[in-house]
Amino acid sequence: MSNVDEHLDLSEINTVRQLLTSKPRPVGWDERRARLDEVGSVWPVADDIRCEDVVFDGLAGEWSLAPGCDRDKVLLFFHGGGYCSGSLKSHRRMVTEAGRAMGMRTLAIDYRRAPEHAFPAQHEDALTAWRFLTREGIAPDRIVAGGDSAGGNLTLCLAGRLRAAGERLPRCLWLVSPWTDLSMSGATLSSKDAIDPVIHRAYLEELAAAYVPHGVGRRDPLISPLFADLSGFPPVLIQVGSAEALLSDATRLAEAAGVADVKVRLEIWPHMIHAWPVWNAGLSAGRRALHSAGTFVREYL
């Protein structure tokens, strides 16, 4: 486990906090989606990044490539937003800079969202993206799968489904502020509630109710991968902030991975909030987190 605290500039994270709290919390799915797109795209993609739209098997996605990156290695990225919000737009700066740090092309996908599309639509879309990459000739051991929040959940579930089918897995997994327990049993949901500007129990309950169909248990491993058997999983990097309510979702996942003999690195970033690398353009800790992820990935690819 690593607790990263060097070169911390609290004024930067306070600026992001002000951005997130500058307006009343949105109400309804349309408002929430628009707000996440707004705050996630305050800083645009860097001028030297090349983005390209792609559609495959009815699923929309976006390639990105930074100068000098390897086109034959791919980060398959799943955005966060509680399975109900988030988009290619809200996470574009994060995924494109992650690709730069990892030295590879990225593919972000616009998977279906709840409540219009409940579980398992998102899992089906993740598998569709995986099949597309392999059809394109990208070998599994040249693919990194990753995401933030619900995207981290989806990353873990994709690996679990591939393993259950006896298929090859991504070379490694990258999880930022992963939402791993939809039963909401983590202690930090209470202890960090007052300092987390984004995630609160009532909000998570709404998201889970929209995503999980009636009759499906929230401790089902395909809903809450914290309770899955992680044996046989590839190396995992987990990055989480100390100021977020989902901290215990990350720390308990790291323990579960270790119990299953999975190589896991857990980084806890002091004072950082949920999915802070989204604001990497204005947040040096976000840039350093992406650099750390790049270093981790380069060890395996």
C-alpha positions in Angstrom: 0.0 0.0 0.0 1.2 3.5 -0.8 0.1 6.7 0.8 1.0 9.4 -1.6 1.4 12.9 -0.1 4.4 14.6 -1.7 4.1 18.0 -3.4 0.5 18.4 -2.3 -1.1 21.7 -3.1 -4.4 22.0 -1.2 -5.4 25.2 -3.0 -5.8 23.1 -6.2 -8.1 20.5 -4.7 -10.0 23.3 -3.0 -10.6 24.9 -6.4 -12.0 21.7 -7.7 -14.2 21.4 -4.6 -15.5 24.9 -5.3 -16.3 23.9 -8.8 -18.3 20.9 -7.7 -20.3 22.9 -5.0 -20.7 26.1 -7.0 -24.3 25.2 -7.9 -27.1 23.3 -6.1 -26.9 19.5 -6.5 -28.8 18.6 -9.6 -32.2 16.8 -9.5 -33.2 14.1 -12.0 -31.2 12.1 -14.4 -31.1 14.7 -17.2 -29.8 17.4 -14.8 -27.2 15.1 -13.2 -25.9 14.0 -16.6 -25.6 17.6 -17.8 -23.9 18.6 -14.6 -21.3 15.9 -14.7 -20.6 16.6 -18.4 -20.2 20.3 -17.4 -17.8 19.9 -14.5 -15.9 17.1 -16.2 -15.1 19.1 -19.3 -14.1 22.4 -17.7 -10.6 21.7 -19.0 -10.6 20.5 -22.7 -8.4 17.8 -24.2 -4.8 18.8 -24.9 -4.2 20.2 -28.4 -1.8 17.4 -29.3 -4.3 14.6 -28.7 -6.1 13.0 -31.7 -9.6 11.7 -31.0 -11.6 9.7 -33.5 -15.2 8.5 -33.2 -15.9 4.8 -33.7 -19.1 2.7 -33.9 -19.1 -1.1 -33.7 -21.9 -3.5 -33.2 -24.3 -0.7 -32.4 -22.0 0.7 -29.6 -20.4 4.2 -29.8 -16.9 4.8 -28.6 -13.9 7.1 -29.0 -10.3 6.4 -29.8 -7.6 8.7 -28.6 -3.9 8.8 -29.4 -1.1 11.1 -28.0 2.1 11.7 -29.9 4.6 8.8 -29.6 2.1 6.3 -28.1 1.8 2.7 -29.3 -1.3 2.1 -31.4 -1.0 -1.6 -30.8 -1.5 -1.3 -27.0 -4.9 -0.1 -25.8 -6.5 1.2 -22.6 -10.1 0.1 -22.6 -11.8 2.7 -20.4 -15.2 2.7 -18.7 -16.3 6.1 -17.3 -17.8 6.6 -13.9 -21.2 8.2 -13.0 -22.9 5.5 -11.0 -24.1 3.6 -14.1 -26.6 6.5 -14.6 -24.4 9.5 -15.6 -21.0 10.1 -17.1 -20.1 10.1 -20.8 -17.3 10.3 -23.3 -17.4 14.1 -22.8 -17.2 14.1 -19.0 -14.1 11.8 -18.9 -12.4 12.7 -22.1 -9.6 14.7 -20.5 -8.9 11.9 -18.0 -8.8 9.0 -20.4 -6.7 10.8 -23.0 -4.1 11.8 -20.5 -4.1 8.3 -19.1 -3.3 7.1 -22.5 -0.4 9.5 -22.8 0.9 8.4 -19.4 0.6 4.7 -20.3 2.1 5.2 -23.8 -0.8 3.6 -25.6 -4.0 4.3 -27.5 -7.3 4.5 -25.6 -10.8 3.3 -26.4 -13.5 4.8 -24.2 -17.0 3.5 -24.8 -20.4 5.1 -24.4 -22.1 2.1 -22.7 -25.8 2.2 -22.0 -26.9 3.9 -18.7 -29.6 3.2 -16.1 -32.4 3.7 -15.5 -33.2 3.4 -19.2 -31.0 0.3 -19.3 -30.5 -1.7 -16.1 -28.0 -4.4 -15.4 -26.7 -6.4 -17.3 -26.8 -4.0 -20.3 -23.5 -2.4 -19.2 -21.8 -5.8 -18.9 -23.0 -6.7 -22.4 -21.5 -3.4 -23.8 -18.2 -4.0 -22.0 -18.0 -7.5 -23.6 -18.9 -6.0 -27.0 -16.0 -3.6 -26.7 -13.6 -6.4 -25.7 -14.7 -8.5 -28.6 -14.2 -5.5 -30.9 -10.6 -5.0 -29.7 -9.7 -8.6 -30.2 -11.3 -8.6 -33.7 -9.1 -5.6 -34.5 -6.1 -7.7 -33.7 -5.2 -6.3 -30.3 -4.0 -9.2 -28.2 -5.4 -9.5 -24.6 -2.0 -9.2 -23.1 -1.7 -5.8 -24.8 -4.9 -4.4 -23.3 -5.3 -2.6 -20.0 -8.9 -2.4 -18.7 -9.8 0.4 -16.4 -12.2 3.0 -15.2 -13.3 5.2 -12.3 -16.2 4.7 -9.8 -18.9 2.6 -11.6 -16.4 2.2 -14.4 -14.1 0.4 -11.9 -16.9 -1.8 -11.0 -17.5 -2.6 -14.7 -13.8 -3.3 -15.2 -13.8 -5.9 -12.5 -17.0 -7.5 -13.8 -15.6 -7.7 -17.3 -12.5 -9.6 -16.0 -14.8 -11.9 -13.9 -16.9 -12.7 -16.9 -13.9 -13.4 -19.1 -12.4 -15.6 -16.5 -15.7 -17.5 -16.0 -15.8 -18.2 -19.8 -12.2 -19.5 -19.8 -11.0 -16.6 -21.9 -7.8 -14.6 -21.7 -7.9 -11.5 -19.5 -6.5 -8.0 -19.8 -2.8 -7.7 -18.9 -3.7 -5.5 -15.9 -6.5 -3.5 -14.4 -6.6 0.1 -13.4 -9.2 1.3 -10.9 -9.8 4.8 -9.7 -12.2 5.4 -6.8 -13.9 2.1 -7.6 -17.5 1.5 -6.4 -17.3 -2.1 -5.5 -20.0 -2.6 -2.9 -23.6 -1.7 -3.9 -24.8 -3.1 -0.6 -23.2 0.1 0.9 -21.6 -1.7 3.9 -18.4 0.3 3.9 -17.6 2.2 7.0 -16.3 5.3 5.2 -19.7 6.0 3.8 -20.5 7.4 7.2 -17.1 8.5 8.5 -16.2 10.5 5.3 -19.7 11.7 4.5 -19.1 15.3 5.8 -15.9 15.8 3.7 -16.9 14.1 0.4 -18.4 16.7 -1.9 -19.6 14.2 -4.4 -20.7 10.8 -2.9 -23.3 10.4 -0.2 -25.3 7.3 0.8 -28.7 8.6 -0.3 -27.3 9.4 -3.8 -25.7 5.9 -4.0 -29.0 4.4 -3.0 -30.7 6.2 -5.9 -28.1 5.0 -8.3 -28.2 1.4 -7.1 -32.0 1.3 -7.3 -31.9 2.5 -10.9 -29.2 0.1 -11.9 -30.0 -3.2 -10.1 -33.2 -4.9 -11.3 -35.8 -6.0 -8.8 -35.0 -9.4 -7.4 -31.2 -9.2 -7.9 -29.2 -9.1 -4.7 -26.9 -6.2 -4.3 -24.2 -8.5 -2.9 -24.3 -10.6 -6.1 -20.6 -10.7 -7.3 -21.7 -9.3 -10.7 -23.3 -6.3 -9.0 -20.7 -5.9 -6.2 -17.4 -7.3 -7.3 -16.0 -6.8 -3.7 -17.7 -10.1 -3.0 -16.4 -11.9 -6.1 -13.7 -14.6 -6.1 -10.8 -12.6 -7.6 -8.4 -15.6 -7.9 -6.7 -15.6 -11.3 -7.2 -11.9 -11.9 -4.3 -9.9 -13.5 -2.3 -7.3 -11.5 -4.5 -4.5 -10.2 -3.7 -0.8 -9.4 -6.3 0.8 -7.1 -6.1 4.6 -6.6 -8.4 6.3 -4.1 -8.6 9.6 -2.3 -8.5 9.8 1.5 -11.4 12.3 1.4 -14.0 10.1 -0.3 -16.8 8.1 1.0 -15.9 5.1 -1.1 -12.5 4.8 0.5 -13.4 1.5 2.2 -14.7 0.1 -1.1 -11.1 0.4 -2.4 -9.3 -0.7 0.7 -11.5 -3.8 1.2 -11.1 -4.7 -2.5 -7.3 -4.5 -2.1 -7.5 -6.9 0.8 -9.8 -9.3 -1.1 -7.4 -9.3 -4.0 -4.5 -10.0 -1.7 -6.3 -12.9 -0.1 -6.9 -14.3 -3.6 -3.1 -14.0 -4.3 -3.6 -11.3 -6.9 -0.8 -8.8 -7.2 -2.3 -5.5 -6.1 -1.1 -2.0 -5.5 -3.2 0.3 -3.4 -2.5 4.1 -3.5 -4.3 6.3 -1.0 -4.0 10.0 -2.0 -4.4 12.4 1.0 -7.1 15.0 0.7 -8.1 13.8 -2.7 -11.8 13.5 -3.6 -13.8 11.0 -5.7 -12.3 10.5 -9.1 -9.9 13.4 -8.8 -7.8 12.6 -11.9 -10.8 13.8 -14.0 -9.5 17.3 -13.2 -5.9 16.6 -14.0 -5.5 19.7 -16.1 -5.8 21.9 -13.1 -4.8 19.4 -10.4 -1.2 18.4 -10.1 -2.2 15.4 -7.9 -4.4 14.2 -10.7 -1.5 14.4 -13.1 0.8 12.6 -10.7 -1.8 9.9 -10.2 -2.0 9.3 -14.0 1.8 9.2 -14.1 1.8 6.6 -11.3 -0.7 4.6 -13.3 1.5 4.9 -16.4 4.5 3.6 -14.4 2.4 0.6 -13.1 1.1 -0.3 -16.6 4.5 -0.1 -18.2 5.8 -2.7 -15.8 3.5 -5.3 -17.4 3.2 -4.2 -21.1 
